[in-house]
Structures are given as C-alpha cells and as structure tokens.
Amino acid sequence: MWVDSGGMSAEPTFTPRSSALAALAERGFIEQMSDAEALDRQLAERSVTFYIGYDPTARSLHAGSLVCIMGMRLMQRHGHHPLVLMGGGTARIGDPTGRNEMRRLLDEEQLVRNIEGIGKQFARFLAFTPENGLVPAEMVNNGDWLGAIRYLDFLRDVGSHFTINRMIAAKTYRDRLDNEQPLSFLEFNYQLLQAYDFLHLYRERACTLQMGGGDQWGNMIAGVELVRRMASVDPADGERIERLGPAQCLTFPLLTTADGNKMGKTAKGAVWLDPELLPPFDYYQYWVNVDDRDVRKMLLMFTDLAVAEVDELCKAEGAALRDVKAKLAYEATAIAHGPEEAERARVAAVQAFGGSDDWSALPAIELPHAEIALIDLVVDPGVQAFASKRQARQRIEDGAVKVDGEVVRDPARVLDATQFGEGTLRLQVGKKQRYRVVLARG
C-alpha cells in the first residue's frame, strides 16, 4: 500500500521511472511514501542523498534492523548516496516508539563504544570507499550538531512549527498516553530533534530523502513538513527546494514472520549481527530454520539474488525446500559475516545435521568446568538450550537430549571432560540444536 503524507491510501497509478524505486517495490521494501511520483522523479533524474537514523542503544544491531540496512544497500547499488546517521545526540533522550517506559539513558563512553561496534557492522553491508562505481556511504553523528543547539533559539526557530495537538495525535505518543504510561518531557522532544536532523542534512548535505521503519512515519513526516515550513521563512531553503526538490520520506514494512513473531527474535533472544554476541553458525541456523512460508520474502529482502533466480528457487516444494533455505542461509550469512564464515557455517551444518560423528566445524563452546551436571550444562549461558531448569529437567527426562549420540535421561548425570577424548563432547537438543562443548580439564 502506498500512502501520501496526508494519510490517504492509494495503489500506485504509475510505473516507476527510477530503477531504485522499481527495485524497492519489486522486492517488497515499500510501505509508505510522502509523495511517490515526486520521489520517483528525483530518483530517476539524479543521484539522491538519503539517510536512515540509528540510535546506538546497544553495541550491536540485530536482524530486525536488516530491512532498513538492506534497503540502504539496494539504494546504493542503484546509484544513490547513503548517509548512516548515528544518533549520538538523540540516543541521550530515547525514542518512545513501541515502548511503555522511558529508555535507560546512556553515558558518553557507552555511546562511543556502541557507535564503534555498529559502524563495523555497516562496513559489511555498504561500500564506504569508491568501488564498482558506487557512491560511497558516509557515517554521520547527530551529536555533532544537536550538541551545539542553543535551547531558546531551537524553541523559537523549530518549536514554533509544531503544535501539541498534532504531536499527541501521532501513534508514537498516543499509544503511551492511551495506555496511561508516563511520557516524559524529555521523550516528547524526540520528534522535534528527529525532524531537525532532516532539516540539518537537507541544508548541509543536500539530503532530500529520509528512510526508515514504518513505526517512524510520524517522526519522518514531521521532518518533511519542517523543511517545507522553514522554506517559507528562509530564502536559502526556498532556493534549495527549487534546486533539489522537496524533502521526501519512505518507510519500510515492519516484518513479522509467518508464526507472528518479530523479525530477528528467537526463543533465545535477539539475532545479533555482532559475531561475538552470536556466532556465524548460529546466525546461519536462524536463516536455515525460517518458516517455509517466509522463504521467498526473505530471499527477496535479505539476499542480493536476482528476482528471477528467487522465483526459480521458490518453485521447490517439500524436502527440496531445505536446499533453498540453505541457499538463503548462506547468502544472508555471507553478506553479514563474509563468504568464508558462511562456508564454515554451511559445512558445520552439514556435519551436525548430516549424521556425521565429525562436528569439528561447529564453533566450540568453552566452559570453565572440569565437570558439570547435564542439567547445568544445558542451561549454562554459553549453551542456553532451555529457558529454565524446570523445562530442562522435563525435556531431558523425555529423552530430548543426546550426548555423543547417546540419549541421556538423567538430569543429574555428571559430564567429566576426561570421558570425552580431547575434552570435547557433542551435545544435541531436539532436532535442531547442536553444540560442540569443550570442558576444561581439572
């Protein structure tokens, strides 16, 4: 569904001229646009500078961020200029979107560390140096300009273009208020700051397009309107709009899997992009275990495979679909962690799930114990096969756990490293979980 900034829904009534918009639409990336035809003209006529903002609230992004990241990747491959905006300023406040309480405020040291970690991940997905004729991506930090704002000037120059009536009508704020959850004055400023980011980038970097998740629609439209309103009081902005065209925004759909879960979430937690938080093998396993109904959507959005190839792959049915999922897992892992890690993960998966006794390619989980009870092993943070000891005890007694191919039904069974050759044991939980565990020698 394509929607204009006034909230009027409309199916597209034109064939996109720009290759970028056509590709985004074909691969399922478009949810809403502020002005579809005007944006299409801009993208068709020149290389457009666009941005997506990320508040560095953790040291890593997770798979739930991949829709926006892959959307940026696709735009860059069609000749446009990505700005990755790190919210070093806005993260000090916290976006209230989707939350029932105020975010934990981070100190400067944490923000710097998080920005550094996230920056390394983006280097896998975007080209930050000239290569293959692509316009290099750049990383900017809104702390550089938001930190220099003089509050009274900001209230007068920017705040005068917002009304409380309009702001509290936005879903971001309305949900909190409807649920009688507190909304701090600090958070209430977030929309103004995000809108100001767009105005700043429009003025300083000729950035005419903001992209982001569907939950950001209200904040993004605020930025589009702020650029338009400021043009009426600043002649320079009017000249920019004449030269660059008006500011635009485009949102991506918020994906859920076929079983109703959020994209990038599992029973064990987030699917992190940082290999130190989630090994590439486990990342690969996330993709290879997706629901059959999600395979085509994920191939289109999370790989670089041509649409025609995806269509051909998705003709597979039944057992043959397993090979298609393996292709999805390999391609997604190769983008996030590199082809070598993707190949290691593929080989490890064949070893673990192909009936072989050789699990040497699986990443090792090292535990600092000379011996450990089976129930303690399966709930250890390094393994975390079960959420609780109660659940673990029941599943072990039901025969769901194997050690070196042998079903073990005694939760109290002590595993001693000396019993397992070089101190390595093969732990299997159910049909899909495989672990190569290394226990310390006494």
C-alpha positions as a Markdown table, in Angstrom:
| # | Residue | x | y | z |
|---|---|---|---|---|
| 1 | Met | 0.0 | 0.0 | 0.0 |
| 2 | Trp | 1.4 | 3.4 | -1.0 |
| 3 | Val | 0.3 | 6.3 | 1.2 |
| 4 | Asp | 0.8 | 10.0 | 0.8 |
| 5 | Ser | 1.7 | 12.4 | 3.7 |
| 6 | Gly | -1.9 | 13.2 | 4.3 |
| 7 | Gly | -2.7 | 9.6 | 5.2 |
| 8 | Met | -4.7 | 8.9 | 2.1 |
| 9 | Ser | -4.2 | 5.3 | 0.9 |
| 10 | Ala | -3.7 | 4.8 | -2.8 |
| 11 | Glu | -2.4 | 2.0 | -5.0 |
| 12 | Pro | 0.3 | 3.1 | -7.4 |
| 13 | Thr | -1.1 | 4.6 | -10.5 |
| 14 | Phe | 2.2 | 4.8 | -12.4 |
| 15 | Thr | 5.2 | 2.6 | -13.4 |
| 16 | Pro | 8.3 | 3.9 | -11.6 |
| 17 | Arg | 10.8 | 5.6 | -13.9 |
| 18 | Ser | 13.7 | 5.1 | -11.4 |
| 19 | Ser | 15.4 | 1.7 | -11.2 |
| 20 | Ala | 15.7 | 2.2 | -7.4 |
| 21 | Leu | 12.0 | 2.7 | -6.7 |
| 22 | Ala | 11.1 | -0.1 | -9.0 |
| 23 | Ala | 13.6 | -2.5 | -7.3 |
| 24 | Leu | 12.4 | -1.5 | -3.8 |
| 25 | Ala | 8.8 | -2.1 | -4.8 |
| 26 | Glu | 9.5 | -5.5 | -6.6 |
| 27 | Arg | 11.4 | -6.8 | -3.5 |
| 28 | Gly | 8.8 | -5.7 | -1.0 |
| 29 | Phe | 10.5 | -2.8 | 0.7 |
| 30 | Ile | 7.9 | -0.1 | 0.3 |
| 31 | Glu | 5.2 | 0.6 | 2.9 |
| 32 | Gln | 4.5 | 4.3 | 2.6 |
| 33 | Met | 5.9 | 7.4 | 0.7 |
| 34 | Ser | 5.3 | 11.0 | 1.3 |
| 35 | Asp | 4.9 | 11.7 | -2.5 |
| 36 | Ala | 5.5 | 8.7 | -4.7 |
| 37 | Glu | 5.6 | 10.4 | -8.0 |
| 38 | Ala | 7.8 | 13.3 | -6.9 |
| 39 | Leu | 10.2 | 10.9 | -5.2 |
| 40 | Asp | 10.3 | 8.8 | -8.3 |
| 41 | Arg | 11.2 | 11.8 | -10.4 |
| 42 | Gln | 14.1 | 12.8 | -8.1 |
| 43 | Leu | 15.5 | 9.2 | -8.1 |
| 44 | Ala | 15.2 | 9.0 | -11.9 |
| 45 | Glu | 16.9 | 12.3 | -12.6 |
| 46 | Arg | 20.0 | 12.3 | -10.3 |
| 47 | Ser | 21.9 | 10.5 | -7.5 |
| 48 | Val | 19.9 | 11.3 | -4.4 |
| 49 | Thr | 21.4 | 11.6 | -0.9 |
| 50 | Phe | 19.3 | 9.8 | 1.6 |
| 51 | Tyr | 19.6 | 8.8 | 5.3 |
| 52 | Ile | 18.4 | 6.4 | 7.9 |
| 53 | Gly | 19.0 | 7.1 | 11.6 |
| 54 | Tyr | 20.1 | 4.5 | 14.2 |
| 55 | Asp | 20.2 | 5.3 | 17.9 |
| 56 | Pro | 23.2 | 3.4 | 19.3 |
| 57 | Thr | 21.4 | 2.0 | 22.3 |
| 58 | Ala | 23.4 | -1.3 | 22.1 |
| 59 | Arg | 26.8 | -2.4 | 20.9 |
| 60 | Ser | 25.2 | -4.3 | 18.0 |
| 61 | Leu | 22.3 | -4.2 | 15.7 |
| 62 | His | 20.2 | -7.3 | 15.2 |
| 63 | Ala | 18.4 | -9.0 | 12.3 |
| 64 | Gly | 15.3 | -6.9 | 13.0 |
| 65 | Ser | 17.4 | -3.9 | 11.6 |
| 66 | Leu | 18.1 | -5.7 | 8.4 |
| 67 | Val | 15.1 | -4.4 | 6.4 |
| 68 | Cys | 16.4 | -0.8 | 6.7 |
| 69 | Ile | 20.0 | -1.9 | 6.1 |
| 70 | Met | 19.2 | -4.0 | 3.0 |
| 71 | Gly | 17.0 | -1.1 | 1.8 |
| 72 | Met | 20.1 | 1.2 | 2.0 |
| 73 | Arg | 22.2 | -1.4 | 0.3 |
| 74 | Leu | 19.7 | -1.6 | -2.6 |
| 75 | Met | 19.5 | 2.1 | -2.9 |
| 76 | Gln | 23.3 | 2.4 | -3.1 |
| 77 | Arg | 23.5 | -0.3 | -5.7 |
| 78 | His | 21.2 | 1.8 | -7.8 |
| 79 | Gly | 23.4 | 4.8 | -7.7 |
| 80 | His | 22.3 | 6.8 | -4.6 |
| 81 | His | 24.2 | 8.2 | -1.7 |
| 82 | Pro | 23.6 | 6.7 | 1.8 |
| 83 | Leu | 24.2 | 8.6 | 5.0 |
| 84 | Val | 24.2 | 6.3 | 8.0 |
| 85 | Leu | 23.1 | 8.6 | 10.9 |
| 86 | Met | 24.3 | 7.6 | 14.3 |
| 87 | Gly | 22.1 | 9.1 | 17.0 |
| 88 | Gly | 24.8 | 10.1 | 19.4 |
| 89 | Gly | 22.5 | 13.1 | 20.3 |
| 90 | Thr | 19.0 | 11.5 | 20.1 |
| 91 | Ala | 20.2 | 8.4 | 22.0 |
| 92 | Arg | 20.6 | 10.6 | 25.0 |
| 93 | Ile | 16.8 | 11.0 | 25.0 |
| 94 | Gly | 15.5 | 7.8 | 23.6 |
| 95 | Asp | 12.7 | 7.3 | 21.0 |
| 96 | Pro | 9.5 | 6.4 | 22.8 |
| 97 | Thr | 8.3 | 4.4 | 19.8 |
| 98 | Gly | 7.0 | 0.9 | 20.8 |
| 99 | Arg | 7.9 | 1.3 | 24.4 |
| 100 | Asn | 5.9 | 1.6 | 27.6 |
| 101 | Glu | 8.6 | 3.2 | 29.6 |
| 102 | Met | 11.5 | 5.5 | 29.2 |
| 103 | Arg | 14.7 | 4.1 | 27.8 |
| 104 | Arg | 17.7 | 3.8 | 30.0 |
| 105 | Leu | 19.9 | 6.8 | 29.4 |
| 106 | Leu | 23.5 | 6.1 | 28.3 |
| 107 | Asp | 26.7 | 7.9 | 29.1 |
| 108 | Glu | 29.1 | 9.2 | 26.6 |
| 109 | Glu | 31.5 | 6.3 | 26.9 |
| 110 | Gln | 28.8 | 3.8 | 26.2 |
| 111 | Leu | 27.6 | 5.7 | 23.2 |
| 112 | Val | 31.1 | 5.9 | 21.7 |
| 113 | Arg | 31.6 | 2.2 | 22.2 |
| 114 | Asn | 28.2 | 1.4 | 20.7 |
| 115 | Ile | 28.8 | 3.6 | 17.7 |
| 116 | Glu | 32.1 | 2.0 | 17.0 |
| 117 | Gly | 30.6 | -1.5 | 17.2 |
| 118 | Ile | 27.7 | -0.7 | 14.9 |
| 119 | Gly | 29.9 | 1.1 | 12.5 |
| 120 | Lys | 31.9 | -2.1 | 11.9 |
| 121 | Gln | 28.7 | -4.0 | 11.0 |
| 122 | Phe | 27.7 | -1.4 | 8.4 |
| 123 | Ala | 31.0 | -1.9 | 6.6 |
| 124 | Arg | 29.7 | -5.4 | 5.7 |
| 125 | Phe | 26.6 | -4.1 | 4.0 |
| 126 | Leu | 27.5 | -0.8 | 2.5 |
| 127 | Ala | 30.5 | 0.5 | 0.5 |
| 128 | Phe | 32.3 | 3.3 | 2.3 |
| 129 | Thr | 35.0 | 3.6 | -0.3 |
| 130 | Pro | 34.6 | 4.0 | -4.1 |
| 131 | Glu | 34.1 | 0.6 | -5.6 |
| 132 | Asn | 32.3 | -0.7 | -8.6 |
| 133 | Gly | 31.2 | 2.8 | -9.4 |
| 134 | Leu | 29.1 | 3.1 | -6.2 |
| 135 | Val | 28.7 | 6.4 | -4.4 |
| 136 | Pro | 30.5 | 5.8 | -1.1 |
| 137 | Ala | 28.3 | 5.7 | 2.0 |
| 138 | Glu | 29.1 | 8.0 | 4.9 |
| 139 | Met | 28.5 | 7.8 | 8.6 |
| 140 | Val | 27.4 | 11.0 | 10.4 |
| 141 | Asn | 26.6 | 11.6 | 14.1 |
| 142 | Asn | 23.7 | 13.9 | 15.1 |
| 143 | Gly | 25.5 | 14.6 | 18.3 |
| 144 | Asp | 27.8 | 16.9 | 16.3 |
| 145 | Trp | 25.0 | 19.4 | 15.6 |
| 146 | Leu | 22.4 | 18.7 | 18.2 |
| 147 | Gly | 25.0 | 19.2 | 20.9 |
| 148 | Ala | 25.6 | 22.7 | 19.6 |
| 149 | Ile | 22.0 | 23.8 | 19.7 |
| 150 | Arg | 21.1 | 26.8 | 21.9 |
| 151 | Tyr | 17.8 | 25.8 | 23.6 |
| 152 | Leu | 16.0 | 29.1 | 23.4 |
| 153 | Asp | 16.9 | 29.5 | 19.7 |
| 154 | Phe | 15.7 | 26.0 | 19.0 |
| 155 | Leu | 12.4 | 26.6 | 20.7 |
| 156 | Arg | 11.8 | 29.8 | 18.7 |
| 157 | Asp | 13.0 | 28.6 | 15.3 |
| 158 | Val | 11.9 | 25.0 | 15.3 |
| 159 | Gly | 9.4 | 24.5 | 18.1 |
| 160 | Ser | 7.2 | 27.3 | 16.7 |
| 161 | His | 6.4 | 25.0 | 13.7 |
| 162 | Phe | 4.9 | 22.2 | 15.9 |
| 163 | Thr | 1.6 | 22.0 | 17.8 |
| 164 | Ile | 0.9 | 19.8 | 20.8 |
| 165 | Asn | -2.4 | 18.8 | 19.2 |
| 166 | Arg | -0.6 | 17.4 | 16.1 |
| 167 | Met | 2.1 | 15.7 | 18.1 |
| 168 | Ile | -0.1 | 13.8 | 20.6 |
| 169 | Ala | -2.1 | 12.6 | 17.6 |
| 170 | Ala | 0.9 | 10.7 | 16.4 |
| 171 | Lys | 0.8 | 7.0 | 17.2 |
| 172 | Thr | 4.2 | 7.2 | 18.9 |
| 173 | Tyr | 2.8 | 9.3 | 21.7 |
| 174 | Arg | -0.8 | 8.3 | 21.5 |
| 175 | Asp | -0.1 | 4.7 | 22.4 |
| 176 | Arg | 1.8 | 5.7 | 25.6 |
| 177 | Leu | -0.9 | 8.1 | 26.6 |
| 178 | Asp | -3.8 | 5.7 | 25.8 |
| 179 | Asn | -2.1 | 3.0 | 27.9 |
| 180 | Glu | -1.7 | 5.6 | 30.8 |
| 181 | Gln | 2.0 | 5.1 | 30.7 |
| 182 | Pro | 4.2 | 8.0 | 31.6 |
| 183 | Leu | 5.7 | 10.1 | 28.7 |
| 184 | Ser | 8.5 | 12.3 | 29.9 |
| 185 | Phe | 9.0 | 15.8 | 28.6 |
| 186 | Leu | 12.5 | 14.6 | 27.5 |
| 187 | Glu | 11.0 | 12.0 | 25.2 |
| 188 | Phe | 8.3 | 14.4 | 24.0 |
| 189 | Asn | 11.2 | 16.4 | 22.4 |
| 190 | Tyr | 12.3 | 13.4 | 20.3 |
| 191 | Gln | 10.1 | 14.2 | 17.3 |
| 192 | Leu | 11.4 | 17.7 | 17.1 |
| 193 | Leu | 15.0 | 16.6 | 17.2 |
| 194 | Gln | 14.5 | 13.9 | 14.5 |
| 195 | Ala | 12.7 | 16.5 | 12.3 |
| 196 | Tyr | 15.6 | 18.9 | 12.9 |
| 197 | Asp | 18.1 | 16.2 | 11.8 |
| 198 | Phe | 16.4 | 16.1 | 8.4 |
| 199 | Leu | 16.4 | 19.9 | 8.1 |
| 200 | His | 20.1 | 19.9 | 9.0 |
| 201 | Leu | 21.0 | 17.2 | 6.5 |
| 202 | Tyr | 18.9 | 18.9 | 3.8 |
| 203 | Arg | 20.7 | 22.2 | 4.3 |
| 204 | Glu | 24.2 | 20.9 | 4.9 |
| 205 | Arg | 24.4 | 17.7 | 2.8 |
| 206 | Ala | 21.7 | 18.2 | 0.1 |
| 207 | Cys | 19.9 | 15.2 | 1.6 |
| 208 | Thr | 16.3 | 15.0 | 0.3 |
| 209 | Leu | 15.1 | 11.6 | 1.5 |
| 210 | Gln | 14.7 | 10.0 | 4.9 |
| 211 | Met | 14.0 | 6.3 | 5.0 |
| 212 | Gly | 13.2 | 4.1 | 8.0 |
| 213 | Gly | 10.8 | 1.6 | 9.6 |
| 214 | Gly | 7.0 | 2.0 | 9.5 |
| 215 | Asp | 6.9 | 3.0 | 13.2 |
| 216 | Gln | 8.9 | 6.1 | 12.3 |
| 217 | Trp | 6.3 | 7.5 | 9.9 |
| 218 | Gly | 5.0 | 10.3 | 12.2 |
| 219 | Asn | 8.5 | 11.5 | 13.0 |
| 220 | Met | 9.6 | 11.4 | 9.4 |
| 221 | Ile | 6.6 | 13.3 | 8.1 |
| 222 | Ala | 7.4 | 15.9 | 10.8 |
| 223 | Gly | 10.8 | 16.3 | 9.2 |
| 224 | Val | 9.3 | 16.7 | 5.7 |
| 225 | Glu | 6.9 | 19.3 | 6.9 |
| 226 | Leu | 9.6 | 21.2 | 8.9 |
| 227 | Val | 11.8 | 21.5 | 5.8 |
| 228 | Arg | 8.7 | 22.9 | 3.9 |
| 229 | Arg | 7.8 | 25.3 | 6.7 |
| 230 | Met | 11.3 | 26.6 | 7.2 |
| 231 | Ala | 11.5 | 27.3 | 3.4 |
| 232 | Ser | 8.8 | 29.9 | 3.9 |
| 233 | Val | 10.9 | 31.9 | 6.3 |
| 234 | Asp | 14.4 | 31.3 | 5.0 |
| 235 | Pro | 15.0 | 32.3 | 1.3 |
| 236 | Ala | 18.0 | 30.0 | 1.1 |
| 237 | Asp | 15.8 | 27.0 | 1.9 |
| 238 | Gly | 13.4 | 28.1 | -0.8 |
| 239 | Glu | 16.3 | 28.2 | -3.3 |
| 240 | Arg | 17.3 | 24.7 | -2.2 |
| 241 | Ile | 13.8 | 23.3 | -2.7 |
| 242 | Glu | 13.8 | 24.8 | -6.2 |
| 243 | Arg | 17.1 | 23.2 | -6.9 |
| 244 | Leu | 16.9 | 19.8 | -5.1 |
| 245 | Gly | 13.1 | 19.3 | -4.9 |
| 246 | Pro | 11.1 | 19.0 | -1.7 |
| 247 | Ala | 12.1 | 16.7 | 1.2 |
| 248 | Gln | 10.6 | 13.2 | 0.9 |
| 249 | Cys | 10.3 | 10.1 | 3.1 |
| 250 | Leu | 9.8 | 6.4 | 2.6 |
| 251 | Thr | 9.0 | 3.8 | 5.2 |
| 252 | Phe | 9.8 | 0.0 | 5.1 |
| 253 | Pro | 7.3 | -2.5 | 6.4 |
| 254 | Leu | 7.8 | -3.8 | 10.0 |
| 255 | Leu | 8.2 | -7.5 | 9.3 |
| 256 | Thr | 6.8 | -10.3 | 11.3 |
| 257 | Thr | 7.4 | -14.0 | 10.5 |
| 258 | Ala | 4.6 | -16.3 | 9.4 |
| 259 | Asp | 4.2 | -17.5 | 13.0 |
| 260 | Gly | 3.6 | -14.0 | 14.2 |
| 261 | Asn | 6.9 | -13.3 | 15.8 |
| 262 | Lys | 9.0 | -10.2 | 15.3 |
| 263 | Met | 11.7 | -10.5 | 12.7 |
| 264 | Gly | 15.1 | -11.2 | 14.3 |
| 265 | Lys | 13.7 | -12.6 | 17.5 |
| 266 | Thr | 14.0 | -16.2 | 18.7 |
| 267 | Ala | 13.3 | -18.1 | 21.9 |
| 268 | Lys | 16.9 | -17.4 | 22.9 |
| 269 | Gly | 16.7 | -13.7 | 22.2 |
| 270 | Ala | 17.9 | -11.3 | 19.5 |
| 271 | Val | 19.7 | -12.5 | 16.4 |
| 272 | Trp | 22.7 | -10.2 | 16.8 |
| 273 | Leu | 24.9 | -9.1 | 13.8 |
| 274 | Asp | 28.0 | -9.0 | 16.0 |
| 275 | Pro | 29.8 | -12.4 | 15.8 |
| 276 | Glu | 30.9 | -12.0 | 19.4 |
| 277 | Leu | 27.3 | -11.9 | 20.5 |
| 278 | Leu | 26.0 | -14.5 | 18.1 |
| 279 | Pro | 28.5 | -16.9 | 16.2 |
| 280 | Pro | 28.1 | -17.0 | 12.4 |
| 281 | Phe | 27.0 | -20.7 | 12.7 |
| 282 | Asp | 24.0 | -19.6 | 14.9 |
| 283 | Tyr | 23.3 | -16.8 | 12.5 |
| 284 | Tyr | 23.2 | -19.3 | 9.7 |
| 285 | Gln | 20.9 | -21.6 | 11.7 |
| 286 | Tyr | 18.4 | -18.7 | 12.2 |
| 287 | Trp | 18.0 | -18.4 | 8.4 |
| 288 | Val | 18.0 | -22.1 | 7.6 |
| 289 | Asn | 15.2 | -22.6 | 10.1 |
| 290 | Val | 12.8 | -20.0 | 8.8 |
| 291 | Asp | 9.2 | -20.9 | 8.2 |
| 292 | Asp | 8.6 | -22.3 | 4.7 |
| 293 | Arg | 6.1 | -19.5 | 4.1 |
| 294 | Asp | 8.7 | -16.8 | 4.7 |
| 295 | Val | 11.4 | -18.1 | 2.3 |
| 296 | Arg | 10.5 | -16.1 | -0.8 |
| 297 | Lys | 10.1 | -12.9 | 1.2 |
| 298 | Met | 13.4 | -13.3 | 2.9 |
| 299 | Leu | 15.3 | -14.2 | -0.2 |
| 300 | Leu | 14.0 | -11.0 | -1.9 |
| 301 | Met | 14.8 | -8.8 | 1.0 |
| 302 | Phe | 17.9 | -10.2 | 2.7 |
| 303 | Thr | 20.0 | -11.5 | -0.3 |
| 304 | Asp | 21.3 | -10.0 | -3.5 |
| 305 | Leu | 19.9 | -12.8 | -5.6 |
| 306 | Ala | 18.1 | -11.6 | -8.7 |
| 307 | Val | 14.3 | -11.7 | -8.5 |
| 308 | Ala | 14.1 | -14.2 | -11.4 |
| 309 | Glu | 16.5 | -16.5 | -9.5 |
| 310 | Val | 14.4 | -16.2 | -6.4 |
| 311 | Asp | 11.3 | -17.1 | -8.4 |
| 312 | Glu | 13.0 | -20.2 | -9.8 |
| 313 | Leu | 14.3 | -21.3 | -6.4 |
| 314 | Cys | 10.9 | -20.9 | -4.8 |
| 315 | Lys | 9.3 | -23.4 | -7.2 |
| 316 | Ala | 10.8 | -26.1 | -4.9 |
| 317 | Glu | 8.4 | -27.9 | -2.6 |
| 318 | Gly | 8.7 | -30.4 | 0.2 |
| 319 | Ala | 12.1 | -31.7 | 1.0 |
| 320 | Ala | 13.7 | -29.7 | -1.8 |
| 321 | Leu | 12.8 | -26.6 | 0.0 |
| 322 | Arg | 15.6 | -27.4 | 2.5 |
| 323 | Asp | 18.2 | -26.7 | -0.1 |
| 324 | Val | 16.5 | -23.3 | -0.8 |
| 325 | Lys | 16.7 | -22.5 | 2.9 |
| 326 | Ala | 20.4 | -23.5 | 2.9 |
| 327 | Lys | 20.9 | -21.1 | -0.1 |
| 328 | Leu | 19.1 | -18.3 | 1.9 |
| 329 | Ala | 21.2 | -19.0 | 5.0 |
| 330 | Tyr | 24.5 | -19.0 | 3.0 |
| 331 | Glu | 23.7 | -15.8 | 1.1 |
| 332 | Ala | 22.5 | -13.9 | 4.2 |
| 333 | Thr | 25.5 | -15.1 | 6.3 |
| 334 | Ala | 27.9 | -14.2 | 3.5 |
| 335 | Ile | 26.6 | -10.6 | 3.5 |
| 336 | Ala | 26.7 | -10.2 | 7.3 |
| 337 | His | 29.9 | -12.1 | 8.1 |
| 338 | Gly | 31.7 | -12.8 | 4.8 |
| 339 | Pro | 31.8 | -15.7 | 2.4 |
| 340 | Glu | 34.5 | -17.6 | 4.4 |
| 341 | Glu | 32.3 | -17.6 | 7.6 |
| 342 | Ala | 29.3 | -18.5 | 5.5 |
| 343 | Glu | 31.1 | -21.5 | 4.1 |
| 344 | Arg | 32.3 | -22.6 | 7.5 |
| 345 | Ala | 28.7 | -22.4 | 8.8 |
| 346 | Arg | 27.4 | -24.4 | 5.8 |
| 347 | Val | 30.0 | -27.2 | 6.4 |
| 348 | Ala | 29.3 | -27.2 | 10.1 |
| 349 | Ala | 25.6 | -27.5 | 9.4 |
| 350 | Val | 26.2 | -30.5 | 7.1 |
| 351 | Gln | 28.4 | -32.1 | 9.8 |
| 352 | Ala | 25.9 | -31.5 | 12.6 |
| 353 | Phe | 22.7 | -32.5 | 10.8 |
| 354 | Gly | 24.0 | -35.0 | 8.2 |
| 355 | Gly | 24.6 | -37.8 | 10.6 |
| 356 | Ser | 28.3 | -37.5 | 10.8 |
| 357 | Asp | 30.3 | -38.0 | 14.0 |
| 358 | Asp | 32.7 | -35.2 | 12.9 |
| 359 | Trp | 31.4 | -31.9 | 14.3 |
| 360 | Ser | 34.8 | -30.2 | 14.1 |
| 361 | Ala | 33.5 | -27.3 | 12.0 |
| 362 | Leu | 30.9 | -26.3 | 14.6 |
| 363 | Pro | 32.1 | -23.4 | 16.8 |
| 364 | Ala | 33.2 | -24.6 | 20.2 |
| 365 | Ile | 31.5 | -23.5 | 23.4 |
| 366 | Glu | 34.2 | -23.5 | 26.1 |
| 367 | Leu | 33.0 | -23.9 | 29.7 |
| 368 | Pro | 35.4 | -23.3 | 32.6 |
| 369 | His | 34.4 | -26.5 | 34.4 |
| 370 | Ala | 36.3 | -29.8 | 34.9 |
| 371 | Glu | 32.9 | -31.4 | 35.3 |
| 372 | Ile | 29.3 | -30.4 | 35.1 |
| 373 | Ala | 25.9 | -31.9 | 35.6 |
| 374 | Leu | 23.9 | -32.3 | 32.4 |
| 375 | Ile | 21.1 | -30.0 | 33.6 |
| 376 | Asp | 23.6 | -27.3 | 34.5 |
| 377 | Leu | 25.2 | -27.6 | 31.0 |
| 378 | Val | 22.0 | -27.2 | 29.0 |
| 379 | Val | 21.0 | -24.0 | 30.9 |
| 380 | Asp | 24.6 | -22.6 | 31.0 |
| 381 | Pro | 24.7 | -19.1 | 29.3 |
| 382 | Gly | 27.1 | -20.5 | 26.8 |
| 383 | Val | 24.6 | -23.1 | 25.6 |
| 384 | Gln | 21.2 | -21.8 | 26.9 |
| 385 | Ala | 19.3 | -24.7 | 25.2 |
| 386 | Phe | 16.4 | -24.2 | 27.7 |
| 387 | Ala | 15.0 | -21.1 | 29.4 |
| 388 | Ser | 14.8 | -22.8 | 32.9 |
| 389 | Lys | 16.0 | -25.8 | 34.9 |
| 390 | Arg | 12.4 | -26.9 | 35.2 |
| 391 | Gln | 12.0 | -27.0 | 31.4 |
| 392 | Ala | 15.4 | -28.6 | 31.0 |
| 393 | Arg | 14.6 | -31.4 | 33.5 |
| 394 | Gln | 11.4 | -32.3 | 31.8 |
| 395 | Arg | 12.9 | -32.4 | 28.3 |
| 396 | Ile | 15.9 | -34.4 | 29.5 |
| 397 | Glu | 13.7 | -37.0 | 31.2 |
| 398 | Asp | 11.6 | -37.1 | 28.0 |
| 399 | Gly | 14.7 | -38.1 | 26.0 |
| 400 | Ala | 15.2 | -34.9 | 24.1 |
| 401 | Val | 19.0 | -34.6 | 24.9 |
| 402 | Lys | 21.8 | -36.7 | 23.5 |
| 403 | Val | 25.5 | -36.6 | 24.4 |
| 404 | Asp | 27.8 | -38.0 | 21.8 |
| 405 | Gly | 24.8 | -39.6 | 20.1 |
| 406 | Glu | 23.5 | -41.3 | 23.3 |
| 407 | Val | 20.2 | -40.3 | 24.8 |
| 408 | Val | 20.7 | -39.3 | 28.4 |
| 409 | Arg | 17.6 | -39.1 | 30.6 |
| 410 | Asp | 19.3 | -38.4 | 33.9 |
| 411 | Pro | 19.4 | -34.6 | 34.5 |
| 412 | Ala | 22.0 | -35.1 | 37.3 |
| 413 | Arg | 24.4 | -37.1 | 35.0 |
| 414 | Val | 27.8 | -35.6 | 35.6 |
| 415 | Leu | 29.9 | -35.0 | 32.5 |
| 416 | Asp | 33.6 | -35.1 | 33.0 |
| 417 | Ala | 36.0 | -33.9 | 30.3 |
| 418 | Thr | 38.2 | -36.9 | 30.7 |
| 419 | Gln | 35.3 | -39.1 | 29.5 |
| 420 | Phe | 35.3 | -37.4 | 26.1 |
| 421 | Gly | 38.6 | -37.8 | 24.3 |
| 422 | Glu | 40.1 | -34.4 | 23.9 |
| 423 | Gly | 37.6 | -32.9 | 26.3 |
| 424 | Thr | 35.0 | -32.2 | 23.5 |
| 425 | Leu | 31.5 | -33.6 | 23.5 |
| 426 | Arg | 28.7 | -33.4 | 21.0 |
| 427 | Leu | 25.5 | -32.1 | 22.6 |
| 428 | Gln | 22.2 | -32.5 | 20.7 |
| 429 | Val | 18.9 | -31.0 | 21.9 |
| 430 | Gly | 15.8 | -31.9 | 20.0 |
| 431 | Lys | 16.1 | -32.0 | 16.2 |
| 432 | Lys | 17.6 | -28.6 | 15.5 |
| 433 | Gln | 20.1 | -27.7 | 18.3 |
| 434 | Arg | 23.7 | -28.9 | 18.0 |
| 435 | Tyr | 26.6 | -27.8 | 20.2 |
| 436 | Arg | 30.3 | -28.8 | 20.4 |
| 437 | Val | 31.2 | -28.3 | 24.0 |
| 438 | Val | 34.7 | -28.1 | 25.4 |
| 439 | Leu | 35.1 | -28.7 | 29.1 |
| 440 | Ala | 38.1 | -27.5 | 30.9 |
| 441 | Arg | 40.4 | -30.2 | 32.3 |
| 442 | Gly | 40.9 | -30.3 | 36.0 |
